[in-house]
Amino acid sequence: MSKIKHIPTNEVHILKDSRTTACGFKITENPECWEKIGDNAKTTCSKNGCK
């Protein structure tokens, strides 16, 4: 599973596809706020889909 970090909150999410996280955030709306990170990073988002 690919992981992506939301820079302002430092939360790590699961990347569902190239446009959204598993919990539903659209990463294309503010792409400067997202950073792709290693697949082995621990998921810190506790919302449905990511947890």
C-alpha positions in Angstrom: 0.0 0.0 0.0 1.3 3.4 -0.9 1.4 6.1 1.8 1.1 9.8 1.6 1.7 12.5 4.3 -0.5 15.6 4.8 2.3 18.1 5.6 0.2 20.7 7.6 -1.1 18.0 10.1 1.8 15.5 9.7 -0.8 12.7 9.3 0.1 9.7 7.2 -2.7 8.3 5.0 -3.1 5.3 2.8 -3.2 6.3 -0.9 -6.3 4.8 -2.6 -5.5 6.0 -6.1 -3.6 8.9 -7.6 -6.3 11.4 -6.5 -7.7 10.3 -3.1 -6.7 8.8 0.2 -8.4 5.7 1.6 -10.4 8.0 4.0 -11.6 10.2 1.1 -9.4 13.3 1.1 -8.8 14.6 -2.5 -5.1 15.2 -2.8 -5.5 17.1 -6.1 -7.2 20.1 -4.4 -4.1 21.2 -2.6 -1.2 19.1 -4.0 1.4 21.3 -2.3 0.1 20.0 1.1 0.9 16.3 0.3 4.1 14.4 0.2 4.5 10.8 -1.0 6.5 8.7 1.6 7.7 5.2 1.9 5.2 2.3 1.9 6.6 1.1 5.3 5.6 4.3 7.1 3.1 3.9 9.9 -0.4 5.1 9.1 -1.4 7.8 11.6 -4.8 8.7 10.2 -7.6 7.3 12.4 -10.5 7.9 10.0 -12.4 5.0 8.3 -10.6 3.7 5.3 -7.1 4.5 6.6 -7.2 2.9 10.0 
